[in-house]
Amino acid sequence: MSVTLEDARRVIAAAEKRADEIGQPMNIAVVDAGGNLVAHVRQDGAWIGSTRSASP
């Protein structure tokens, strides 16, 4: 089963909402079953780092 961009956008939206609720800006990455990046966002104020350090 693959992750579509639409799926990734829904996951990111939910994660952004939660990060806002707890007051912690985050890097949010969505990968497919093979570990390939589908989408990534870094919220304003989130730690500037690599997508390699993002956890699924």
BELHU-V801478 format. One record per residue. N is the residue number from 1. PHI is phi in degrees with one decimal (none if undefined). D_CENTER is the distance of its C-alpha to the mean C-alpha in whole Angstrom. Layout:
n;phi;d_center
N;PHI;D_CENTER
N;PHI;D_CENTER
This chain:
n;phi;d_center
1;none;19
2;-103.8;16
3;-101.2;13
4;-83.3;14
5;-61.2;12
6;-60.8;13
7;-58.9;12
8;-60.2;8
9;-64.4;9
10;-66.1;10
11;-62.3;7
12;-62.3;5
13;-60.9;9
14;-66.4;9
15;-67.7;7
16;-63.2;8
17;-60.8;12
18;-66.0;12
19;-59.9;11
20;-65.1;13
21;-62.2;16
22;-93.8;16
23;70.5;16
24;-127.8;13
25;-61.6;11
26;-135.4;8
27;-90.3;6
28;-126.3;2
29;-123.1;3
30;-122.7;5
31;-120.3;9
32;-87.1;12
33;-60.4;15
34;-88.5;16
35;82.9;13
36;-86.4;13
37;-63.2;10
38;-102.4;9
39;-157.0;7
40;-149.3;5
41;-135.0;6
42;-121.5;8
43;-68.2;10
44;-54.4;13
45;88.5;15
46;-76.2;12
47;-54.9;13
48;-87.3;14
49;-150.6;13
50;-93.3;12
51;-66.4;9
52;-65.9;12
53;-93.8;12
54;-76.6;8
55;-105.8;9
56;-71.1;8
